[in-house]
Amino acid sequence: MSKFEKLLFKLLSGNGDKNFSFADLVRILETFGFSNRIKGGHHIFLQRWGA
């Protein structure tokens, strides 16, 4: 199992929520094709469906 698969399993299992870093979440979202736009203190994730 790759490191990405382990991270995804940890996120989806719900058992590691307290120990899941924001950087790991960003990595998963970017792997699924989301782009990250930072506006002030907010991170906005966008996905273009069907594009």
VENUR-V513976 format. One record per run of one state. SS is the DSSP state (helix for helix, strand for strand, loop for the rest). FROM is the first residue (numbers start at 0). LEN is the number of residues. Records with the same first field share a line. If there is no record, write none. Layout:
SS->FROM-LEN / FROM-LEN
//
This chain:
loop->0-2 / 13-3 / 19-2 / 31-3 / 39-2 / 46-5
helix->2-11 / 16-3 / 21-10
strand->34-5 / 41-5
//
